Amino acid sequence: MEKKAKIAWLYVIAALFVAVGLFLVVKKNTYLFFALPVVLGVLLLYIFSLDKVLLLTAFTVPLSVNLKALEAGLAISLPAEPLLMGILVLFVAKMLYDGKFDRRIARHPIAIVIYCMFAWMLVTTITSEMPVVSIKFMLSRLWFVIPAFFLCSILFKNPKNIHKFIWLYIAALCIVCVYTIIHHAQFGFDGDSAHWVMTPFYNDHTAYGAALAIYLILALAYVFLPGVKQSRRLIIIGVVVLLGVALTLSNCRAAWLSIIAALAVLICVLLKIKFRWIATVVVVLVGLFFAFQNQIIDALEKNNQDASGDLVENIQSITNISTDASNLERINRWQSAFRLFNERPIFGWGPGTYQFVYAPYQMSKEKTIISTNAGDGGNAHSEYFGPLAEQGIVGSLLVVVLVVVTIYCGLKTYGRCKNKKAKILVLGATLAFFSYFIHGFLNNFMDTDKLAIPVWSLAALIAAVDVFYADKEEFVEEEK
């Protein structure tokens, strides 16, 4: 009888739900009530299985749609960011309740750099030109970093979760790729439409290209992963081809450069060239650029090849700083960032404020046909120069320190790994992380879920393998 009563109650509740839903559709013309089961299901996951929420987030990020609300600099990506906010709130509540967290992750060099970044961000928020904007910026950075780095580091104790997290993002990204390619085909794959055919999932081709570059590298790592069934390997190769085609059609020159740079690092690793020599070469090249910048700029100004639908011409246009509007606007943003930095070199103007304060610092001779004073044209187009303007010299240096420490830890862990699977995965993660911050010289997307989640989760993968698996023969779940 008890079993029959439960079944009867189930039917009654279901009938009431359908009745209320139909009433709202007919009388109020709203369908939101039918989202209630999904909301309740997600809430149950938060309570009983937070790891599933993290995995769900990985899948939703590429498919999320950004809702812009420029007032006070706030925009939200649905449904990914509400999921991330919920994870942040639950994490803070848990830490206040029991204060337990794996000390090996909490004390990892990458984590220490993150603490320093947030500490300085707090200081520059206090001194900000627009404190409300900076507070919101800092909160959004928290709900990216806490789930994607700290909680993913714990999630990745189980290697199966590493594979699930990566491939859930790739699966969703492949959906976006198919949509974009079909959409692009309707315009004959021309260069102009390549800039926006991925909307509403990515705001432009540069963010889309950066994500494609990251996951193309990771998918290639899986091609060489031992122990993968032949049928799965063929599927992975198919994914690599799809991502490669999508990247080529994205018309994102910065993403192409990032792949080439990652390939150069891979060659250095395979040739067993020491990290310090790679770092030395980078420092020398940067020094030579600044020493001969006038001559280099003169040479670049002789290139007048604009971007087009032709692949070769697009590659040639990368160094065009005489007529290419995209390149010229990027220089305009950088020059504005330097002028902002010169005025406030220590504390900057405040996190997240660049787009609201840079307009008066543009010079008329540097403006382009795509310049704007409205604060709606994006940020400083650099992961290094944006913090320079917003958080002063310390903020920019901390980004450099994060990149150096993470890549160093990744390469060091690769050298220590005794298991081939862990070795290939950590190398893939390191190269993908490196590719993003090469791209980061020319664009900045770490203030969006589309790239923040992939980048911080790559750092989490490196930290997790370093802490849990580098010294182990087997790449299996750690015993509890």
Stockholm file with secondary structure:
# STOCKHOLM 1.0

chainA/1-480         MEKKAKIAWLYVIAALFVAVGLFLVVKKNTYLFFALPVVLGVLLLYIFSLDKVLLLTAFTVPLSVNLKALEAGLAISLPAEPLLMGILVLFVAKMLYDGKFDRRIARHPIAIVIYCMFAWMLVTTITSEMPVVSIKFMLSRLWFVIPAFFLCSILFKNPKNIHKFIWLYIAALCIVCVYTIIHHAQFGFDGDSAHWVMTPFYNDHTAYGAALAIYLILALAYVFLPGVKQSRRLIIIGVVVLLGVALTLSNCRAAWLSIIAALAVLICVLLKIKFRWIATVVVVLVGLFFAFQNQIIDALEKNNQDASGDLVENIQSITNISTDASNLERINRWQSAFRLFNERPIFGWGPGTYQFVYAPYQMSKEKTIISTNAGDGGNAHSEYFGPLAEQGIVGSLLVVVLVVVTIYCGLKTYGRCKNKKAKILVLGATLAFFSYFIHGFLNNFMDTDKLAIPVWSLAALIAAVDVFYADKEEFVEEEK
#=GR chainA/1-480 SS CHHHHHHHHHHHHHHHHHHHHHHIIIIICCCGGGGHHHHHHHHHHHHHCHHHHHHHHHHHHHHCEEEEETGGGEEEEETHHHHHHHHHHHHHHHHHHTCCCCHHHHTSHHHHHHHHHHHHHHHHHHTCSSHHHHHHHHHHHHHHHIIIIIIHHHHTTSHHHHHHHHHHHHHHHHHHHHHHHHHHHTTTTCTTGGGTTTTTTSSSHHHHHHHHHHHHHHHHHHHTCTTCCHHHHHHHHHHHHHHHHHHHHTTCHHHHHHHHHHHHHHHHHHTTCCHHHHHHHHHHHHHHHHHTHHHHHHHHHTCCCCCCSCHHHHHHGGGCCSSCHHHHHHHHHHHHHHHHHHHSTTTCSCTTCHHHHSGGGCCGGGCCTTCCSSSCSCSCSCTTHHHHHHHHHHHHHHHHHHHHHHHHHHHHHHHHCCSHHHHHHHHHHHHHHHHHHHHTTTCCCTTSHHHHHHHHHHHHHHHHIIIIITTCSSCSCCCC
#=GC SS_cons         CHHHHHHHHHHHHHHHHHHHHHHIIIIICCCGGGGHHHHHHHHHHHHHCHHHHHHHHHHHHHHCEEEEETGGGEEEEETHHHHHHHHHHHHHHHHHHTCCCCHHHHTSHHHHHHHHHHHHHHHHHHTCSSHHHHHHHHHHHHHHHIIIIIIHHHHTTSHHHHHHHHHHHHHHHHHHHHHHHHHHHTTTTCTTGGGTTTTTTSSSHHHHHHHHHHHHHHHHHHHTCTTCCHHHHHHHHHHHHHHHHHHHHTTCHHHHHHHHHHHHHHHHHHTTCCHHHHHHHHHHHHHHHHHTHHHHHHHHHTCCCCCCSCHHHHHHGGGCCSSCHHHHHHHHHHHHHHHHHHHSTTTCSCTTCHHHHSGGGCCGGGCCTTCCSSSCSCSCSCTTHHHHHHHHHHHHHHHHHHHHHHHHHHHHHHHHCCSHHHHHHHHHHHHHHHHHHHHTTTCCCTTSHHHHHHHHHHHHHHHHIIIIITTCSSCSCCCC
//
